[in-house]
Amino acid sequence: MLIYAVCGAGIGTSVLLKSNAERALSMLGIEAEVRAVSIEEARGADKMAQVVLATPEILDQLAGIPAEVIAINNIFDLGELGEKLKATLS
């Protein structure tokens, strides 16, 4: 499974989101590859992720991509990440 952690440039929020998503997935016992990417990379990727994690501010820019897009309100909240990933991946 491939998961994208997305932010505007792919080097700030997405890196933090990637790290915390990996922690949450580990706590859930779910194996997945998580990549930090920019909006442009997520929209034009050769290999599209099955799941995209993003903050609410950029969701409209991800409209139409063929993936499950999950809004993460607090990228530091492992509980929120875990709940939303579990609900999507179950």
Order of alpha helices (4+ residues) and beta strands (2+ residues): beta-alpha-beta-alpha-beta-beta-alpha
